[in-house]
């Protein structure tokens, strides 16, 4: 049975009197909780799409199926996407395959790191094309949507008709910017014209607006067959794989249950965000980061705190534990991270500083050095006699020789740090190598 047939069967069952009775008798609060978590990535992707396509400052306006390139590294003013990096230039395109396939061309990059993540609307990475998977010579690829016939060169199947293409091009400082721009210009997407995407409710919207938007997004971007069991669980809400949500059918008591379920969902995210397992002072990504399967809670957590995360084979994101045990530092003193001369990876590493917001999001923080990250390519980085490096972290300048390796923290408020390791080797991926802890000095 194919995907379309499976969804038709589920919809038919739900439409029967027995199916409707089962839904009416079900756990509405539990259904609302699971549905809210399941739909959150769709909602966050739709919000990101509106922000980007509607930002006239980028020159993108309301166009889909074409790339827009950020010509500068992200700074503290960039608040579109949580937990950005400060190592690569971003290039972004919102894909619409409803009118047919599109073609994506990647230029030759030589030794420069490049990745183009193709994210479906549920935030799964269908594929990452670039240095690791394609090699240094680039190529042309045909992006094909669900149910469409594949044709052309190097066919890539995209799970949903709408998707986000997010490219990362490594840049080594201002002197390298022109060369990085040339690589960006070689990333070209060509597809049929498409309508301007409509605006959907944000995650903070009332329950009826949230689930109505989720219903529309589901209808436009049908879920995978392995998600069908989830729709059986949430049947009391009347939200199916083809949408169909009707807020008018719920009385006051039912609405109270739905709101309670949403409250539980938010509570689950907050509670689990604080329960990350730390090893030697670092929280490591799960193996299913970026390709979540049925781990809907984890997918929702990442959509909120690290939208568009790459799979671990492409990059590993490690968050320092912090004094509160859940990744946030609050101290006013000095901290040190001592790293060896070479980490086990084939790409590069960086340690990025973030302001931690009450909503669980993370953004770059302004400082006197305009330094938002420090890594193996930082100019003037002072190394120890054995080639290792001591990174000094704090709100105030540590002075002297330490200043060259200072990563400034926010002047006030909680902060968090993420170490990125691009193209990690097997010993990094399987845990044979672990980072040393950040220590207070």
C-alpha positions in Angstrom: 0.0 0.0 0.0 1.5 3.3 -1.0 1.4 6.6 1.0 -1.7 8.0 -0.7 -3.6 4.8 -0.1 -2.6 4.7 3.6 -3.8 8.2 4.1 -7.1 7.5 2.3 -7.6 4.4 4.6 -7.0 6.5 7.7 -9.3 9.3 6.5 -12.1 6.7 5.7 -11.8 5.1 9.1 -12.1 8.5 10.9 -15.1 9.4 8.8 -17.1 6.3 9.9 -19.6 6.5 12.8 -17.4 4.2 14.8 -14.4 6.4 14.1 -16.2 9.6 15.1 -17.5 7.9 18.3 -14.0 6.8 19.1 -12.7 10.3 18.6 -15.5 11.8 20.7 -14.6 9.4 23.6 -10.9 9.9 23.3 -8.4 11.8 25.5 -8.8 15.3 24.1 -6.1 16.8 26.4 -3.6 14.1 25.4 -4.5 14.6 21.7 -4.0 18.3 21.9 -0.6 17.8 23.6 0.7 15.4 21.0 -0.8 17.4 18.1 0.7 20.7 19.3 4.2 19.1 19.6 3.8 17.4 16.2 2.8 20.6 14.4 5.3 22.9 16.0 8.0 22.3 13.3 5.5 23.1 10.6 4.5 26.3 12.4 8.1 27.4 13.0 9.0 26.7 9.3 6.0 28.7 8.1 7.0 31.6 10.4 10.6 31.5 9.2 9.4 31.5 5.6 7.2 34.6 6.1 9.9 36.5 7.9 12.4 35.7 5.1 10.2 36.2 2.1 8.7 39.3 3.6 12.0 41.0 4.4 12.6 43.6 1.7 16.0 44.3 3.2 17.3 41.0 1.9 16.1 41.7 -1.6 14.1 38.5 -1.5 10.7 40.0 -1.2 8.0 37.5 -1.9 9.8 35.2 -4.4 10.2 31.5 -4.0 12.4 29.1 -5.9 15.4 31.3 -5.9 18.3 31.8 -3.5 19.1 35.0 -1.6 22.6 35.3 -0.2 23.6 36.9 3.0 26.8 38.7 2.2 27.9 39.2 5.8 28.2 36.9 8.7 25.3 37.0 11.2 25.6 39.6 14.0 23.6 40.3 17.1 21.0 42.1 15.1 20.1 38.9 13.2 17.1 37.5 15.2 15.4 35.5 12.4 16.7 32.1 13.3 17.8 30.9 16.8 21.3 29.7 17.5 23.0 30.9 14.3 26.6 30.3 13.5 29.2 33.0 12.9 31.5 30.9 10.6 29.5 30.6 7.4 27.6 32.8 5.1 24.0 31.7 4.8 22.1 31.4 1.5 18.4 30.6 1.7 15.7 29.6 -0.7 12.1 28.5 -0.1 11.2 25.7 -2.5 7.8 25.2 -4.0 7.5 22.1 -6.1 3.7 22.2 -6.6 4.2 23.3 -10.2 6.9 20.7 -11.0 10.5 19.8 -10.3 13.3 22.3 -9.8 17.0 22.2 -10.6 19.8 23.1 -8.1 23.4 23.8 -9.2 26.4 23.8 -6.9 29.6 25.3 -8.0 33.1 23.8 -7.6 34.4 24.8 -4.2 37.8 23.2 -3.9 38.8 23.0 -0.2 36.2 25.4 0.9 33.4 23.9 3.1 29.9 24.2 1.5 26.7 22.5 2.4 23.1 22.9 1.1 20.6 21.3 3.4 17.2 20.3 1.9 14.8 20.5 4.8 11.2 19.3 4.4 8.5 21.3 6.2 8.8 19.0 9.2 12.5 20.0 9.5 13.9 16.7 8.5 17.0 16.9 6.3 16.0 15.0 3.2 19.6 15.4 2.0 22.7 17.6 2.5 24.5 18.3 -0.7 28.1 19.7 -0.6 31.6 19.0 0.6 30.9 15.8 2.4 28.4 14.2 0.0 29.2 15.7 -3.4 32.9 16.5 -3.2 34.8 19.6 -4.4 33.5 19.7 -8.0 29.8 20.6 -7.4 27.1 19.5 -9.8 23.5 19.9 -10.9 20.6 18.1 -9.2 16.9 17.7 -10.0 14.6 18.3 -7.0 11.4 16.2 -7.3 8.4 16.5 -5.0 6.1 13.8 -3.7 4.3 11.9 -6.5 6.2 13.6 -9.2 8.1 11.7 -11.9 11.8 11.8 -11.6 13.8 13.0 -14.6 17.0 14.9 -15.3 20.3 14.7 -13.6 21.0 13.5 -10.1 17.4 13.2 -8.9 16.8 14.2 -5.3 13.4 13.3 -3.7 12.0 15.9 -1.4 9.5 14.7 1.2 7.1 17.6 1.0 6.0 19.9 -1.8 7.4 22.9 0.1 10.9 22.9 1.6 13.7 25.1 2.7 17.1 25.1 1.1 19.7 26.4 3.5 23.3 26.8 2.3 26.4 27.4 4.5 29.5 28.7 2.8 32.7 28.9 4.9 34.4 32.3 5.0 37.8 33.0 6.6 37.5 36.7 7.5 37.1 39.9 5.5 40.0 39.1 3.1 38.1 35.9 2.1 34.7 37.5 1.6 34.9 38.2 -2.1 35.9 34.6 -2.9 33.1 33.3 -0.6 30.6 35.5 -2.5 31.7 34.0 -5.8 30.9 30.5 -4.4 27.5 31.8 -3.2 26.7 33.2 -6.7 27.3 29.8 -8.1 24.5 28.2 -6.0 21.6 28.5 -8.3 18.0 27.3 -8.0 15.6 27.3 -10.9 11.9 26.4 -10.6 8.5 27.3 -11.9 6.9 30.5 -10.5 4.6 29.9 -7.5 2.1 31.9 -5.5 3.2 34.0 -2.5 2.9 31.8 0.6 0.2 32.9 3.0 0.8 33.9 6.6 0.1 31.4 9.4 -0.4 31.6 13.1 2.7 31.6 15.3 3.3 29.2 18.2 1.9 31.8 20.7 -1.4 32.0 18.9 -4.7 30.9 20.6 -5.4 27.2 20.3 -8.0 27.5 17.5 -5.7 29.7 15.3 -2.7 27.4 15.9 -4.5 24.2 14.9 -6.2 25.8 12.0 -2.9 26.9 10.6 -1.5 23.4 11.4 -4.4 21.9 9.5 -3.7 24.0 6.4 0.0 23.2 6.5 -0.7 19.5 6.8 -3.0 19.6 3.8 -0.2 21.3 1.8 2.6 19.1 3.1 1.2 15.5 3.7 3.1 13.7 6.4 5.1 10.5 6.0 3.4 7.1 6.2 5.3 6.4 9.5 3.4 9.3 11.1 0.0 7.7 10.6 -0.1 6.1 14.0 0.3 9.6 15.5 -2.9 10.7 13.8 -4.7 7.8 15.4 -3.6 9.1 18.8 -4.8 12.6 18.1 -8.1 11.6 16.5 -10.2 13.3 19.3 -8.9 16.6 18.0 -10.1 16.0 14.5 -6.7 16.9 13.0 -5.9 14.4 10.2 -3.1 13.9 7.7 -5.1 16.0 5.2 -6.0 18.7 7.8 -9.7 18.9 8.4 -9.6 20.7 11.8 -12.9 22.4 12.8 -12.6 24.5 16.0 -16.4 25.2 16.1 -17.2 21.7 17.2 -15.7 22.1 20.6 -17.7 23.3 23.6 -16.3 25.2 26.6 -15.3 22.1 28.5 -13.5 20.6 25.4 -11.7 23.9 24.8 -10.4 23.8 28.4 -9.1 20.3 27.8 -7.3 21.5 24.6 -5.7 24.4 26.3 -4.6 22.1 29.2 -3.0 19.8 26.6 -1.1 22.6 25.0 0.1 23.7 28.4 1.4 20.2 29.0 3.1 20.3 25.6 4.9 23.5 26.4 5.8 22.1 29.8 7.3 19.0 28.2 9.5 21.1 26.0 10.7 23.2 28.9 11.3 20.2 31.2 13.1 18.1 28.6 15.3 21.1 27.5 16.6 21.1 31.1 17.1 17.3 31.2 19.8 17.0 28.6 22.4 14.4 29.6 25.8 16.1 29.9 29.1 14.2 29.6 32.2 15.8 31.1 30.4 19.2 31.0 28.9 19.0 27.5 25.6 18.0 26.0 26.0 16.0 22.9 23.5 15.8 20.0 21.4 12.7 19.6 22.1 10.5 16.7 18.8 11.4 15.1 19.4 15.2 15.1 18.2 16.5 11.8 16.5 13.2 10.8 14.0 12.7 13.6 11.9 9.7 12.7 9.0 9.5 15.2 10.8 11.4 17.9 8.3 14.3 17.8 9.2 15.8 21.1 12.9 16.1 20.2 12.0 17.5 16.8 9.8 20.1 18.4 12.6 21.1 20.9 15.1 21.5 18.1 12.6 23.5 16.0 12.3 25.9 18.9 15.9 26.1 20.0 17.9 25.3 16.9 15.8 25.4 13.7 17.4 23.8 10.6 20.0 21.9 12.6 22.3 19.7 10.4 22.6 15.9 10.8 25.5 14.8 13.0 27.4 13.4 10.1 27.6 16.9 8.8 28.2 18.8 12.0 28.0 18.1 15.7 26.6 20.8 18.1 27.7 20.5 21.7 26.4 22.9 24.4 28.4 23.6 27.5 26.6 22.5 30.7 26.7 25.8 32.7 26.1 26.3 36.4 22.4 25.6 36.3 22.9 22.2 34.7 20.9 22.9 31.6 23.3 24.9 29.4 23.2 28.3 30.9 26.0 30.2 32.6 25.2 33.1 35.0 28.5 33.8 36.7 30.4 37.1 36.5 33.9 35.5 36.8 36.3 34.0 34.2 36.0 30.6 32.6 38.5 28.5 30.6 38.2 25.9 27.9 41.4 24.1 27.1 41.4 22.3 23.7 44.0 20.0 22.1 45.9 21.0 19.1 43.6 19.1 16.8 40.1 17.9 17.2 39.1 14.6 15.5 37.3 16.2 12.5 37.9 16.8 8.8 36.3 20.3 8.8 36.6 23.1 11.3 35.5 24.0 14.8 34.2 27.1 16.6 32.8 28.0 20.0 29.9 30.5 19.8 28.5 32.7 22.5 24.8 33.4 22.9 22.4 35.4 24.9 19.9 32.9 26.5 16.3 34.2 26.2 13.4 33.3 28.6 11.7 31.7 25.6 14.5 29.1 25.2 16.1 30.7 22.2 19.7 31.8 21.7 21.1 34.8 19.8 24.5 36.4 19.3 25.5 39.0 21.9 27.1 42.4 21.3 30.6 43.1 22.7 33.5 45.5 22.4 35.5 43.2 20.2 32.6 42.4 17.9 33.7 38.8 18.4 30.8 36.4 18.5 32.7 33.1 18.1 36.3 31.8 18.4 37.7 28.8 16.7 40.6 27.2 14.8 40.5 29.9 12.1 40.4 32.9 14.5 43.2 35.4 13.5 45.8 35.9 16.2 44.8 33.0 18.2 47.5 32.2 20.8 48.5 28.6 21.1 50.3 26.7 23.9 53.7 25.1 23.3 52.0 21.8 22.5 49.7 23.4 19.9 46.7 23.4 22.2 44.6 26.5 22.9 43.1 28.0 26.1 39.9 29.9 25.4 39.1 32.6 28.1 35.4 33.3 28.6 33.8 36.1 30.6 31.9 39.3 30.8 35.0 41.4 31.2 38.4 41.6 29.3 40.8 39.1 31.0 43.7 41.4 29.9 47.3 40.6 28.9 48.0 37.6 26.7 44.6 36.1 27.5 42.8 38.8 25.5 43.8 37.2 22.1 41.8 34.1 23.2 38.9 35.9 24.9 35.3 35.0 24.0 33.2 37.9 25.5 30.0 37.0 27.3 27.0 39.3 27.7 27.4 42.2 30.1 24.5 40.8 32.1 22.0 37.9 32.0 22.4 34.2 31.4 24.5 33.0 28.4 25.1 29.8 26.6 27.9 28.4 24.5 27.8 25.9 21.6 30.8 24.2 20.1 30.4 23.2 16.5 32.5 20.5 14.9 32.1 20.2 11.1 32.7 16.9 9.4 33.4 15.0 12.6 35.4 11.8 12.4 34.2 8.4 13.7 35.7 8.8 17.2 33.8 12.1 17.7 30.5 10.6 16.4 30.7 7.4 18.4 31.9 9.0 21.7 35.4 7.7 21.9 36.5 11.4 22.0 34.9 13.8 24.5 35.5 17.5 24.9 37.2 18.8 28.1 34.9 20.8 30.4 34.5 24.5 30.7 35.9 25.4 34.2 35.7 28.5 36.4 39.1 30.0 37.2 
